Amino acid sequence: QQQVKQSPQSLIVQKGGISIINCAYENTAFDYFPWYQQFPGKGPALLIAIRPDVSEKKEGRFTISFNKSAKQFSLHIMDSQPGDSATYFCAASKSAGNMLTFGGGTRLMVKP
Amino acid sequence: DAMVIQNPRYQVTQFGKPVTLSCSQTLNHNVMYWYQQKSSQAPKLLFHYYDKDFNNEADTPDNFQSRRPNTSFCFLDIRSPGLGDAAMYLCATSRQINQPQHFGDGTRLSIL
């Protein structure tokens, strides 16, 4: 049972556009939601994370929006750049000591 | 400077020949994780160590084992690699469970 569903699987955006990746979760006990960025041949790197006590978190061009009632969260990349082309994974975990559950990943391509 | 270091970056072994992958960290984190990542898929947790306590995921094959001789090092042993074990193996660390995980760049394992 996939507990974190991520969409779309792939995304093509023009340079300067907004990239939006969505995730939905099922387990209401999840209370930590990170996003990871992975370039080919590299390990995932933590990009930004949110806890459910806030509805939005912004770091530079990256924003997480969180909707607790809908059990959804999304990553917005403003002014997308070709250097943002990578695979993005959302994830979720519980504070009781359980592990990260990853979404299936989104391959983003930003065209110059 | 790399904080989670995996060696080697690429490993080739023969079908059925034991292989060991290594991971070291300079972060002095309590938790170390091993993930398997196949092409175009999310990382899949194999097991983790909280200090010296080993925690195996329920669906991790018996073929996979791990050792953590000290805080800084953790090893992944594959006793009898099969063709299906060809993947990227990622090591990660976190200060505590449910805190941000820091990934190494992985070891890509090929099976001949």
Backbone of each chain as ProteinMPNN parsed JSONL, in Angstrom:
{"seq_chain_A": "QQQVKQSPQSLIVQKGGISIINCAYENTAFDYFPWYQQFPGKGPALLIAIRPDVSEKKEGRFTISFNKSAKQFSLHIMDSQPGDSATYFCAASKSAGNMLTFGGGTRLMVKP", "coords_chain_A": {"N_chain_A": [[0.85, -1.188, 0.0], [0.727, 2.071, -1.052], [1.681, 4.724, 0.738], [2.262, 7.368, 0.379], [1.492, 9.325, -2.216], [2.658, 10.616, -5.208], [2.614, 13.183, -7.636], [3.091, 15.057, -10.706], [4.52, 12.221, -12.502], [6.459, 13.009, -14.247], [7.65, 16.176, -15.408], [7.672, 19.017, -17.404], [8.927, 22.194, -17.718], [9.089, 25.58, -18.707], [11.922, 27.743, -18.628], [11.914, 30.078, -16.014], [9.303, 29.672, -15.383], [6.721, 28.292, -13.183], [7.14, 25.478, -11.235], [5.23, 22.788, -10.145], [4.683, 20.325, -7.82], [2.913, 17.647, -6.52], [1.816, 15.983, -3.529], [0.13, 13.391, -1.788], [-1.037, 12.025, 1.217], [-1.847, 9.241, 3.349], [-1.788, 8.396, 5.972], [-2.724, 9.728, 8.949], [-1.114, 10.087, 11.082], [1.33, 10.946, 10.27], [3.725, 13.491, 10.592], [5.817, 14.979, 9.677], [7.231, 16.359, 6.877], [9.306, 16.178, 4.408], [11.031, 17.4, 1.477], [13.026, 16.086, -1.08], [15.769, 16.577, -3.283], [17.19, 15.171, -6.103], [19.97, 14.718, -8.081], [21.2, 13.189, -11.118], [23.227, 10.364, -10.443], [23.827, 11.173, -7.918], [23.22, 11.345, -4.323], [20.012, 11.768, -2.667], [19.193, 15.083, -1.674], [18.285, 17.013, 1.065], [15.816, 19.377, 0.646], [13.758, 21.131, 1.538], [11.529, 21.283, 4.318], [8.496, 20.583, 6.159], [6.335, 20.916, 8.983], [3.121, 19.983, 10.326], [2.049, 22.141, 11.73], [2.14, 24.513, 10.444], [0.992, 26.167, 7.461], [2.376, 26.853, 5.254], [5.672, 27.072, 3.964], [8.542, 28.83, 3.12], [11.527, 28.928, 1.31], [13.752, 30.734, -0.209], [13.442, 30.255, -3.638], [11.81, 28.114, -3.329], [8.846, 26.69, -2.142], [6.793, 25.131, 0.24], [3.504, 24.075, 0.355], [0.946, 23.244, 2.6], [-1.808, 21.233, 3.31], [-3.641, 20.24, 5.743], [-6.211, 19.168, 6.251], [-6.958, 18.104, 3.834], [-4.994, 16.304, 3.532], [-2.716, 16.747, 1.958], [0.238, 17.929, 0.326], [2.432, 20.227, -1.264], [5.07, 21.112, -3.525], [6.385, 24.092, -4.664], [8.227, 25.556, -7.172], [9.497, 28.509, -7.842], [10.214, 30.735, -10.57], [11.636, 28.846, -12.214], [14.67, 27.189, -13.055], [17.083, 25.94, -15.46], [19.025, 24.558, -13.999], [17.556, 23.474, -11.982], [16.624, 21.143, -12.878], [15.982, 17.903, -12.126], [15.316, 14.976, -10.092], [12.596, 14.93, -7.923], [11.622, 14.095, -4.682], [8.945, 13.636, -2.5], [8.314, 13.082, 0.972], [7.295, 11.445, 4.026], [6.912, 11.181, 7.559], [6.511, 9.8, 10.89], [6.486, 11.185, 14.168], [6.924, 9.391, 16.136], [9.106, 7.841, 15.823], [9.277, 6.393, 13.524], [10.182, 5.52, 10.131], [11.141, 7.328, 7.108], [8.667, 7.596, 4.607], [8.673, 7.458, 1.236], [7.463, 9.321, -1.594], [6.741, 8.491, -5.064], [8.402, 9.941, -6.742], [9.282, 12.687, -8.922], [10.285, 13.558, -12.07], [11.792, 16.363, -13.056], [12.137, 18.609, -15.717], [13.595, 21.506, -16.783], [13.279, 23.678, -19.328], [15.496, 25.628, -21.31]], "CA_chain_A": [[0.0, 0.0, 0.0], [1.548, 3.246, -1.157], [1.138, 5.655, 1.709], [2.488, 8.723, -0.113], [1.327, 9.332, -3.671], [3.269, 11.819, -5.763], [2.287, 13.443, -9.042], [3.13, 14.053, -11.767], [5.758, 11.43, -12.567], [7.431, 13.833, -14.949], [7.166, 17.552, -15.574], [8.521, 19.879, -18.227], [8.581, 23.592, -17.461], [9.976, 26.542, -19.347], [12.714, 28.595, -17.732], [11.16, 31.208, -15.482], [7.957, 29.249, -15.005], [6.517, 27.712, -11.853], [7.017, 24.013, -11.199], [4.383, 22.381, -9.021], [4.662, 18.88, -7.601], [1.927, 17.384, -5.474], [1.841, 14.716, -2.809], [-1.001, 13.113, -0.915], [-0.703, 10.96, 2.151], [-3.015, 8.567, 3.911], [-1.654, 8.173, 7.408], [-2.861, 11.0, 9.664], [-0.065, 10.18, 12.11], [2.507, 11.605, 9.708], [3.823, 14.871, 11.043], [7.04, 15.602, 9.166], [7.085, 16.218, 5.433], [10.439, 16.771, 3.705], [11.226, 17.232, 0.043], [14.408, 15.828, -1.447], [16.156, 16.819, -4.677], [18.234, 14.22, -6.475], [20.561, 14.817, -9.41], [21.712, 11.885, -11.564], [24.502, 9.947, -9.878], [24.007, 11.75, -6.583], [22.204, 10.981, -3.358], [19.002, 12.802, -2.424], [19.583, 16.168, -0.774], [17.118, 17.658, 1.679], [15.573, 20.687, 0.034], [12.911, 21.918, 2.429], [10.632, 20.391, 5.054], [7.439, 21.28, 6.88], [5.542, 20.175, 9.962], [1.725, 20.374, 10.076], [1.567, 23.293, 12.485], [2.118, 25.667, 9.544], [0.381, 25.831, 6.174], [3.286, 27.197, 4.165], [7.047, 27.386, 4.324], [9.243, 29.312, 1.938], [12.965, 29.103, 1.383], [14.196, 31.171, -1.52], [12.457, 30.017, -4.693], [11.091, 26.887, -3.014], [7.769, 26.846, -1.169], [5.909, 24.001, 0.515], [2.147, 24.367, 0.826], [0.471, 22.069, 3.332], [-3.247, 21.227, 3.583], [-3.81, 19.124, 6.664], [-7.537, 18.547, 6.133], [-6.976, 17.336, 2.592], [-3.844, 15.398, 3.575], [-1.936, 16.999, 0.755], [1.254, 18.965, 0.393], [2.985, 20.44, -2.595], [6.301, 21.896, -3.681], [6.35, 25.07, -5.743], [9.527, 26.136, -7.51], [9.267, 29.747, -8.58], [11.303, 31.125, -11.483], [12.385, 27.605, -12.43], [15.899, 27.328, -13.83], [17.58, 24.654, -15.967], [19.749, 23.885, -12.929], [16.596, 22.798, -11.096], [16.263, 19.859, -13.494], [16.373, 16.841, -11.189], [14.169, 14.211, -9.602], [12.165, 15.422, -6.617], [10.867, 13.126, -3.884], [8.354, 14.027, -1.236], [8.377, 12.011, 1.955], [6.542, 11.7, 5.251], [7.244, 10.283, 8.667], [5.829, 10.04, 12.162], [7.434, 11.574, 15.201], [7.106, 8.292, 17.082], [10.332, 7.1, 15.558], [9.211, 5.6, 12.304], [11.066, 5.92, 9.061], [10.575, 8.085, 5.997], [7.959, 6.957, 3.511], [8.885, 8.321, 0.08], [6.626, 9.278, -2.779], [7.362, 7.811, -6.184], [9.362, 10.796, -7.436], [8.911, 13.462, -10.1], [11.442, 13.992, -12.848], [11.554, 17.718, -13.563], [13.043, 19.165, -16.716], [13.349, 22.919, -17.041], [13.839, 23.983, -20.649], [16.031, 27.007, -21.387]], "C_chain_A": [[0.89, 1.243, 0.0], [0.956, 4.316, -0.269], [1.334, 7.103, 1.289], [2.465, 8.658, -1.64], [1.796, 10.673, -4.219], [2.896, 11.95, -7.223], [2.765, 14.843, -9.436], [4.424, 13.24, -11.698], [6.853, 12.201, -13.27], [6.796, 15.177, -15.272], [8.171, 18.323, -16.408], [8.015, 21.308, -18.07], [9.567, 24.481, -18.207], [10.722, 27.346, -18.285], [11.895, 29.813, -17.314], [9.758, 30.856, -15.023], [7.901, 28.69, -13.58], [6.354, 26.2, -11.997], [6.21, 23.644, -9.963], [4.321, 20.865, -8.967], [3.785, 18.62, -6.38], [2.123, 16.032, -4.809], [0.621, 14.601, -1.916], [-0.632, 11.943, -0.022], [-1.968, 10.412, 2.78], [-2.981, 8.516, 5.44], [-1.695, 9.506, 8.158], [-1.839, 11.152, 10.786], [1.219, 10.806, 11.578], [2.541, 13.051, 10.185], [5.134, 15.553, 10.646], [7.095, 15.303, 7.69], [8.256, 16.924, 4.743], [10.336, 16.558, 2.195], [12.723, 17.055, -0.212], [14.589, 16.076, -2.942], [17.303, 15.871, -5.004], [18.678, 14.444, -7.91], [21.108, 13.45, -9.81], [23.075, 11.581, -10.96], [24.795, 10.504, -8.506], [22.946, 11.211, -5.634], [21.175, 12.081, -3.211], [19.526, 13.836, -1.434], [18.323, 16.827, -0.234], [17.005, 19.082, 1.158], [14.848, 21.608, 1.005], [11.96, 20.952, 3.116], [9.618, 21.212, 5.831], [6.812, 20.35, 7.901], [4.123, 20.736, 9.91], [1.207, 21.534, 10.906], [1.58, 24.581, 11.659], [1.556, 25.22, 8.201], [1.309, 26.123, 5.001], [4.666, 27.481, 4.728], [7.805, 27.74, 3.071], [10.721, 29.444, 2.237], [13.469, 29.443, -0.011], [13.111, 30.972, -2.558], [11.566, 28.816, -4.413], [10.071, 27.129, -1.901], [7.04, 25.523, -1.011], [4.572, 24.564, 0.967], [1.574, 23.108, 1.444], [-1.007, 22.227, 3.649], [-3.565, 20.015, 4.438], [-5.15, 18.414, 6.472], [-7.633, 17.678, 4.886], [-5.876, 16.281, 2.558], [-3.017, 15.501, 2.294], [-0.863, 18.047, 1.038], [1.931, 19.058, -0.968], [4.252, 21.292, -2.514], [6.118, 22.816, -4.88], [7.768, 25.607, -5.936], [9.254, 27.348, -8.386], [10.471, 30.034, -9.468], [12.222, 29.925, -11.758], [13.553, 27.834, -13.382], [16.341, 25.961, -14.354], [18.35, 23.869, -14.913], [18.857, 23.196, -11.917], [16.197, 21.426, -11.656], [16.85, 18.725, -12.658], [15.135, 16.003, -10.904], [13.861, 14.68, -8.181], [11.314, 14.343, -5.94], [10.234, 13.836, -2.692], [8.454, 12.822, -0.298], [7.56, 12.413, 3.166], [7.011, 10.738, 6.318], [6.482, 10.703, 9.915], [6.86, 10.384, 13.232], [7.691, 10.463, 16.197], [8.295, 7.417, 16.743], [10.29, 6.243, 14.323], [10.0, 6.248, 11.179], [10.331, 6.756, 8.018], [9.842, 7.164, 5.033], [8.051, 7.907, 2.326], [7.732, 8.212, -0.903], [7.418, 8.683, -3.931], [8.342, 8.642, -6.985], [8.758, 11.504, -8.638], [10.18, 13.906, -10.795], [11.098, 15.327, -13.491], [12.607, 18.095, -14.589], [12.638, 20.617, -16.957], [14.06, 23.287, -18.335], [14.313, 25.427, -20.71], [15.171, 27.909, -22.272]], "O_chain_A": [[1.692, 1.452, 0.91], [-0.164, 4.769, -0.507], [0.64, 7.985, 1.794], [3.312, 8.018, -2.265], [1.379, 11.731, -3.748], [2.862, 10.965, -7.961], [2.836, 15.727, -8.583], [5.317, 13.556, -10.912], [8.031, 12.069, -12.938], [5.577, 15.299, -15.392], [9.374, 18.283, -16.147], [6.833, 21.59, -18.263], [10.749, 24.153, -18.316], [10.21, 27.59, -17.193], [11.273, 30.483, -18.139], [9.1, 31.65, -14.351], [8.91, 28.631, -12.877], [5.536, 25.718, -12.78], [6.479, 24.133, -8.866], [3.954, 20.208, -9.941], [3.906, 19.285, -5.351], [2.543, 15.064, -5.444], [0.142, 15.59, -1.361], [0.01, 10.988, -0.462], [-3.024, 11.044, 2.743], [-4.016, 8.584, 6.103], [-0.787, 10.323, 8.01], [-1.715, 12.226, 11.373], [2.103, 11.16, 12.358], [1.524, 13.745, 10.183], [5.507, 16.579, 11.214], [7.017, 14.145, 7.279], [8.203, 18.133, 4.517], [9.646, 15.657, 1.717], [13.561, 17.761, 0.349], [13.695, 15.823, -3.75], [18.276, 15.786, -4.256], [17.874, 14.37, -8.84], [21.444, 12.639, -8.947], [23.969, 12.428, -10.963], [25.895, 10.327, -7.983], [21.916, 10.69, -6.062], [21.437, 13.221, -3.593], [20.218, 13.497, -0.474], [17.409, 17.157, -0.99], [17.946, 19.874, 1.218], [15.284, 22.732, 1.256], [11.621, 19.91, 2.554], [9.846, 22.385, 6.125], [6.765, 19.136, 7.702], [3.941, 21.876, 9.482], [0.031, 21.882, 10.799], [1.093, 25.618, 12.112], [1.633, 24.044, 7.844], [1.052, 25.686, 3.879], [4.815, 28.048, 5.81], [7.722, 27.032, 2.067], [11.122, 29.991, 3.264], [13.598, 28.576, -0.875], [11.99, 31.454, -2.394], [10.654, 28.532, -5.19], [10.393, 27.697, -0.857], [6.708, 24.867, -1.998], [4.511, 25.42, 1.85], [1.701, 22.022, 0.878], [-1.416, 23.249, 4.199], [-3.737, 18.907, 3.93], [-5.211, 17.186, 6.527], [-8.306, 16.647, 4.884], [-5.836, 15.455, 1.647], [-2.676, 14.506, 1.653], [-1.038, 18.929, 1.879], [1.987, 18.084, -1.719], [4.462, 22.066, -1.58], [5.746, 22.377, -5.968], [8.416, 26.051, -4.989], [8.83, 27.217, -9.535], [11.595, 29.635, -9.164], [13.434, 29.998, -11.555], [13.446, 28.563, -14.368], [16.012, 24.935, -13.759], [18.332, 22.638, -14.93], [19.334, 22.423, -11.087], [15.516, 20.649, -10.987], [18.067, 18.613, -12.509], [14.048, 16.283, -11.409], [14.758, 14.808, -7.348], [10.414, 13.764, -6.548], [10.914, 14.555, -1.961], [8.655, 11.691, -0.739], [7.178, 13.574, 3.317], [7.451, 9.626, 6.026], [5.9, 11.785, 9.991], [7.993, 9.904, 13.18], [8.593, 10.581, 17.027], [8.464, 6.349, 17.332], [11.193, 5.437, 14.101], [10.429, 7.397, 11.286], [9.106, 6.88, 8.029], [10.332, 6.089, 4.687], [7.563, 9.035, 2.396], [7.104, 7.162, -1.036], [8.61, 8.403, -3.802], [9.053, 8.101, -7.832], [7.846, 10.991, -9.286], [11.042, 14.547, -10.195], [10.227, 15.41, -14.357], [13.806, 17.925, -14.366], [11.49, 20.912, -17.29], [15.286, 23.216, -18.426], [13.635, 26.336, -20.232], [15.482, 29.088, -22.439]]}, "seq_chain_B": "DAMVIQNPRYQVTQFGKPVTLSCSQTLNHNVMYWYQQKSSQAPKLLFHYYDKDFNNEADTPDNFQSRRPNTSFCFLDIRSPGLGDAAMYLCATSRQINQPQHFGDGTRLSIL", "coords_chain_B": {"N_chain_B": [[32.467, 20.034, 1.849], [32.234, 16.545, 1.868], [29.949, 14.867, 3.947], [28.744, 12.503, 4.415], [30.087, 9.699, 3.364], [30.52, 7.479, 0.776], [31.93, 4.458, -0.234], [32.955, 1.953, -2.565], [32.285, 4.311, -5.295], [31.355, 3.03, -7.519], [30.687, -0.342, -7.969], [31.455, -3.54, -9.042], [30.413, -6.828, -9.138], [30.408, -10.425, -9.13], [27.762, -12.679, -9.933], [26.462, -14.135, -7.09], [28.795, -13.747, -5.633], [30.092, -12.619, -2.622], [29.749, -9.238, -1.46], [30.824, -6.126, -0.13], [29.739, -2.985, 0.896], [30.659, 0.313, 1.842], [30.218, 2.918, 4.293], [30.831, 6.072, 5.646], [30.721, 8.631, 8.153], [30.969, 12.058, 9.074], [29.511, 13.478, 10.789], [28.81, 12.696, 13.278], [26.381, 11.519, 13.864], [23.62, 9.785, 15.375], [22.077, 7.901, 14.08], [22.172, 5.64, 11.4], [21.433, 4.754, 8.078], [20.573, 2.361, 5.554], [19.68, 2.354, 2.2], [18.081, 0.995, -0.703], [18.049, 1.834, -4.063], [16.444, 1.574, -7.018], [16.446, 2.023, -10.586], [14.732, 4.93, -11.543], [13.058, 4.821, -9.36], [11.846, 5.362, -5.984], [13.945, 5.694, -3.067], [14.385, 2.754, -1.093], [14.038, 1.68, 2.119], [16.307, -0.416, 3.742], [17.491, -1.195, 6.221], [18.286, 0.138, 9.501], [20.543, 1.619, 11.862], [20.239, 2.56, 15.17], [22.354, 4.08, 17.044], [23.97, 1.414, 18.405], [21.973, -0.324, 18.026], [20.331, -2.502, 15.933], [17.996, -2.366, 13.309], [15.859, -4.006, 11.341], [14.11, -3.815, 8.265], [10.924, -5.247, 7.57], [10.603, -6.462, 5.076], [13.116, -6.776, 4.043], [15.461, -8.704, 2.329], [17.047, -11.734, 3.537], [19.534, -11.981, 2.538], [20.808, -9.586, 2.734], [22.847, -7.863, 4.94], [24.116, -6.013, 7.769], [26.685, -4.076, 9.347], [27.875, -2.185, 12.09], [30.547, -0.991, 13.243], [31.455, 1.174, 14.718], [30.606, 4.593, 15.66], [31.083, 6.082, 13.373], [31.228, 4.498, 11.09], [29.558, 2.313, 8.795], [28.538, -0.721, 7.356], [27.363, -2.442, 4.472], [26.553, -5.649, 3.742], [26.252, -7.938, 1.187], [25.375, -11.108, 0.818], [25.094, -13.122, -1.175], [24.927, -12.005, -4.027], [22.281, -11.421, -6.302], [21.034, -11.036, -9.691], [18.938, -9.286, -9.485], [19.683, -7.611, -7.481], [21.157, -5.572, -8.397], [21.636, -2.174, -8.245], [21.412, 1.224, -7.001], [22.946, 1.897, -3.968], [22.242, 3.565, -1.107], [23.514, 5.408, 1.593], [22.532, 6.94, 4.6], [22.349, 9.439, 7.183], [21.146, 10.533, 10.406], [20.648, 12.807, 13.103], [18.909, 12.105, 15.144], [16.184, 9.745, 15.212], [13.612, 10.555, 12.921], [14.566, 13.048, 12.364], [16.111, 15.368, 10.07], [17.442, 13.601, 7.302], [20.623, 12.904, 5.998], [22.081, 12.234, 3.009], [24.516, 10.096, 1.459], [26.356, 9.945, -1.675], [25.97, 7.537, -2.795], [26.521, 4.087, -3.81], [26.882, 2.539, -6.818], [25.888, -0.545, -7.72], [26.757, -3.215, -9.745], [25.949, -6.341, -11.186], [27.51, -9.101, -12.517]], "CA_chain_B": [[33.086, 18.77, 2.222], [31.257, 15.471, 1.997], [29.749, 14.505, 5.343], [28.411, 11.087, 4.358], [30.994, 9.268, 2.299], [30.314, 6.078, 0.414], [32.966, 3.866, -1.075], [33.342, 2.771, -3.707], [31.145, 4.895, -5.998], [30.876, 1.99, -8.432], [31.156, -1.675, -7.576], [31.012, -4.628, -9.905], [30.674, -8.125, -8.558], [29.845, -11.537, -9.887], [26.588, -13.354, -9.384], [26.755, -15.029, -5.994], [30.041, -13.426, -4.923], [29.811, -11.631, -1.564], [30.266, -7.889, -1.673], [30.618, -5.207, 0.996], [29.75, -1.557, 0.604], [30.966, 1.017, 3.083], [29.71, 4.271, 4.501], [31.373, 6.741, 6.824], [30.116, 9.94, 8.37], [31.718, 12.983, 9.922], [28.496, 14.288, 11.467], [28.592, 12.139, 14.618], [24.957, 11.254, 14.02], [23.317, 8.533, 16.055], [21.351, 6.951, 13.236], [22.664, 5.414, 10.042], [20.451, 4.01, 7.305], [20.901, 1.876, 4.219], [18.569, 2.298, 1.27], [18.295, 0.497, -2.055], [17.296, 2.618, -5.031], [16.504, 1.088, -8.394], [16.271, 3.077, -11.575], [13.438, 5.631, -11.612], [12.233, 4.52, -8.199], [12.208, 6.01, -4.733], [14.779, 4.868, -2.185], [13.669, 1.783, -0.266], [14.82, 1.436, 3.317], [16.658, -1.809, 4.041], [17.631, -1.266, 7.68], [18.975, 1.267, 10.102], [21.116, 1.485, 13.192], [20.185, 3.652, 16.136], [23.568, 3.767, 17.809], [24.354, 0.041, 18.082], [20.766, -1.13, 17.86], [20.045, -2.774, 14.533], [16.569, -2.464, 13.008], [15.691, -4.533, 9.989], [12.761, -3.699, 7.707], [10.31, -6.574, 7.49], [10.72, -7.072, 3.753], [14.508, -6.817, 3.585], [15.872, -10.105, 2.186], [18.094, -12.219, 4.441], [20.776, -11.828, 1.792], [21.378, -8.297, 3.081], [23.18, -7.714, 6.347], [24.824, -4.767, 8.016], [27.536, -3.977, 10.532], [28.26, -0.824, 12.464], [31.579, -1.212, 14.26], [31.576, 2.364, 15.56], [29.659, 5.648, 15.278], [31.382, 6.701, 12.081], [31.215, 3.587, 9.949], [28.501, 1.321, 8.661], [28.768, -1.539, 6.178], [26.285, -3.256, 3.916], [27.055, -6.894, 3.183], [25.325, -8.743, 0.391], [26.044, -12.414, 0.93], [25.075, -13.838, -2.441], [24.176, -11.077, -4.885], [21.602, -11.869, -7.501], [20.898, -9.998, -10.709], [17.949, -8.321, -9.01], [20.27, -6.733, -6.46], [21.816, -4.446, -9.066], [20.918, -0.967, -7.843], [22.188, 2.212, -6.263], [22.776, 1.73, -2.533], [22.426, 4.862, -0.478], [23.663, 5.493, 3.04], [22.074, 8.223, 5.13], [22.473, 9.582, 8.632], [20.389, 11.599, 11.054], [21.056, 12.953, 14.496], [17.97, 11.245, 15.846], [15.094, 9.286, 14.355], [12.659, 11.59, 12.539], [15.222, 14.309, 12.074], [16.524, 15.341, 8.66], [18.419, 12.615, 6.893], [21.655, 13.382, 5.085], [22.441, 11.096, 2.182], [25.719, 10.041, 0.655], [26.111, 9.909, -3.117], [25.602, 6.192, -3.212], [27.372, 3.147, -4.547], [26.12, 1.832, -7.853], [26.318, -1.943, -7.758], [26.426, -3.996, -10.935], [26.147, -7.785, -11.006], [27.803, -9.76, -13.802]], "C_chain_B": [[32.007, 17.712, 2.447], [31.16, 15.049, 3.449], [29.338, 13.049, 5.476], [29.13, 10.553, 3.121], [30.776, 7.795, 2.031], [31.419, 5.626, -0.529], [32.651, 2.407, -1.368], [32.116, 3.433, -4.333], [30.529, 3.873, -6.958], [31.507, 0.668, -8.015], [30.574, -2.699, -8.542], [31.361, -5.931, -9.209], [30.035, -9.202, -9.422], [28.633, -12.1, -9.165], [27.024, -14.315, -8.285], [28.007, -14.721, -5.198], [29.781, -12.341, -3.885], [30.46, -10.279, -1.861], [29.925, -7.045, -0.455], [30.724, -3.779, 0.513], [29.963, -0.815, 1.916], [30.44, 2.439, 3.084], [30.389, 4.834, 5.746], [30.762, 8.128, 6.933], [30.973, 10.763, 9.329], [30.783, 13.841, 10.773], [28.264, 13.848, 12.913], [27.11, 11.91, 14.91], [24.721, 9.883, 14.635], [22.774, 7.458, 15.108], [22.015, 6.852, 11.86], [21.703, 4.45, 9.338], [21.104, 3.469, 6.035], [19.614, 1.773, 3.402], [19.03, 1.624, -0.028], [17.439, 1.341, -2.989], [17.508, 2.053, -6.429], [16.104, 2.213, -9.336], [14.849, 3.61, -11.592], [12.496, 5.272, -10.465], [12.7, 5.307, -6.98], [13.158, 5.116, -3.946], [13.908, 3.97, -1.307], [14.548, 1.445, 0.926], [15.049, -0.056, 3.527], [16.739, -2.031, 5.544], [18.278, 0.003, 8.183], [19.54, 0.862, 11.455], [20.795, 2.736, 13.992], [21.282, 3.346, 17.147], [23.98, 2.34, 17.448], [23.15, -0.868, 17.86], [20.392, -1.253, 16.392], [18.548, -2.976, 14.346], [16.385, -2.826, 11.543], [14.274, -4.258, 9.508], [12.226, -5.098, 7.425], [10.544, -7.246, 6.145], [12.14, -7.047, 3.208], [14.96, -8.27, 3.496], [17.011, -10.456, 3.14], [19.483, -12.093, 3.831], [21.519, -10.539, 2.167], [21.618, -8.242, 4.583], [23.984, -6.433, 6.517], [25.641, -4.874, 9.294], [27.825, -2.514, 10.803], [29.284, -0.931, 13.59], [31.783, -0.018, 15.188], [30.632, 3.438, 15.025], [29.847, 6.08, 13.842], [31.169, 5.793, 10.887], [30.028, 2.63, 9.987], [28.733, 0.585, 7.343], [27.503, -2.269, 5.77], [26.931, -4.475, 3.271], [25.946, -7.588, 2.41], [25.975, -10.1, 0.212], [26.152, -13.133, -0.402], [24.274, -12.999, -3.435], [23.544, -11.769, -6.077], [21.443, -10.71, -8.458], [19.933, -8.902, -10.264], [18.47, -7.373, -7.951], [21.052, -5.58, -7.071], [20.998, -3.186, -8.821], [21.927, 0.048, -7.337], [21.901, 1.971, -4.782], [23.188, 3.039, -1.849], [22.549, 4.706, 1.031], [23.177, 6.875, 3.467], [22.291, 8.239, 6.632], [21.493, 10.642, 9.13], [20.796, 11.648, 12.517], [20.203, 12.054, 15.392], [16.975, 10.725, 14.816], [14.161, 10.477, 14.103], [13.269, 12.983, 12.537], [15.78, 14.213, 10.668], [17.62, 14.325, 8.379], [19.355, 13.22, 5.853], [22.188, 12.183, 4.329], [23.856, 11.236, 1.625], [25.349, 9.98, -0.819], [25.916, 8.505, -3.669], [26.726, 5.38, -3.816], [26.487, 2.449, -5.556], [26.701, 0.443, -8.007], [25.825, -2.612, -9.03], [26.774, -5.457, -10.681], [26.386, -8.412, -12.376], [27.339, -11.208, -13.796]], "O_chain_B": [[31.007, 17.954, 3.123], [32.182, 14.889, 4.116], [29.554, 12.428, 6.516], [28.812, 10.916, 1.989], [30.838, 6.967, 2.94], [31.783, 6.318, -1.481], [32.134, 1.7, -0.504], [30.995, 3.131, -3.923], [29.318, 3.868, -7.175], [32.706, 0.586, -7.748], [29.374, -2.719, -8.816], [32.487, -6.11, -8.743], [29.236, -8.923, -10.316], [28.511, -12.003, -7.944], [27.85, -15.199, -8.513], [28.262, -15.369, -4.183], [29.304, -11.259, -4.227], [31.551, -10.192, -2.425], [28.879, -7.222, 0.169], [31.668, -3.407, -0.185], [29.507, -1.257, 2.971], [30.246, 3.066, 2.042], [30.505, 4.156, 6.767], [30.341, 8.72, 5.939], [31.601, 10.242, 10.251], [31.213, 14.809, 11.399], [27.599, 14.546, 13.68], [26.647, 12.081, 16.038], [25.504, 8.952, 14.449], [22.987, 6.263, 15.315], [22.366, 7.861, 11.249], [21.231, 3.475, 9.922], [22.06, 4.045, 5.516], [18.615, 1.199, 3.835], [20.204, 1.679, -0.394], [16.25, 1.542, -2.742], [18.623, 2.058, -6.951], [15.508, 3.211, -8.932], [13.884, 2.846, -11.649], [11.279, 5.406, -10.59], [13.807, 5.847, -6.956], [13.17, 3.902, -4.144], [12.841, 4.373, -0.843], [15.674, 0.977, 0.76], [14.112, -0.854, 3.495], [16.121, -2.955, 6.075], [18.754, 0.833, 7.408], [19.085, -0.087, 12.093], [21.054, 3.851, 13.537], [21.141, 2.464, 17.994], [24.309, 2.077, 16.292], [23.304, -2.047, 17.542], [20.168, -0.259, 15.7], [17.907, -3.674, 15.131], [16.712, -2.055, 10.64], [13.324, -4.447, 10.267], [12.979, -6.011, 7.086], [10.672, -8.468, 6.079], [12.342, -7.278, 2.015], [14.858, -9.003, 4.479], [17.825, -9.607, 3.504], [20.487, -12.101, 4.544], [22.724, -10.426, 1.938], [20.731, -8.529, 5.386], [24.467, -5.848, 5.548], [25.33, -5.655, 10.193], [27.995, -1.711, 9.886], [28.916, -0.959, 14.764], [32.235, -0.183, 16.321], [29.933, 3.209, 14.038], [28.876, 6.41, 13.16], [30.949, 6.277, 9.776], [29.568, 2.204, 11.046], [29.082, 1.2, 6.335], [26.686, -2.659, 6.605], [27.755, -4.346, 2.365], [24.845, -7.796, 2.92], [26.998, -10.229, -0.461], [27.2, -13.696, -0.72], [23.09, -13.251, -3.659], [24.168, -12.579, -6.762], [21.679, -9.555, -8.104], [20.094, -7.736, -10.624], [17.778, -6.432, -7.561], [21.552, -4.712, -6.355], [19.812, -3.133, -9.148], [23.124, -0.224, -7.254], [20.741, 1.855, -4.386], [24.307, 3.53, -1.998], [21.79, 3.97, 1.661], [23.395, 7.861, 2.762], [22.402, 7.192, 7.271], [21.07, 11.524, 8.383], [21.232, 10.649, 13.089], [20.707, 11.349, 16.266], [16.93, 11.208, 13.685], [13.956, 11.306, 14.99], [12.562, 13.979, 12.69], [15.913, 13.117, 10.123], [18.593, 14.211, 9.124], [18.931, 13.947, 4.955], [22.685, 11.23, 4.928], [24.33, 12.34, 1.358], [24.169, 9.965, -1.171], [25.722, 8.319, -4.871], [27.739, 5.913, -4.268], [25.474, 1.844, -5.204], [27.863, 0.278, -8.379], [24.637, -2.581, -9.349], [27.777, -5.764, -10.037], [25.567, -8.272, -13.283], [27.504, -11.913, -14.792]]}, "name": "protein", "num_of_chains": 2, "seq": "QQQVKQSPQSLIVQKGGISIINCAYENTAFDYFPWYQQFPGKGPALLIAIRPDVSEKKEGRFTISFNKSAKQFSLHIMDSQPGDSATYFCAASKSAGNMLTFGGGTRLMVKPDAMVIQNPRYQVTQFGKPVTLSCSQTLNHNVMYWYQQKSSQAPKLLFHYYDKDFNNEADTPDNFQSRRPNTSFCFLDIRSPGLGDAAMYLCATSRQINQPQHFGDGTRLSIL"}
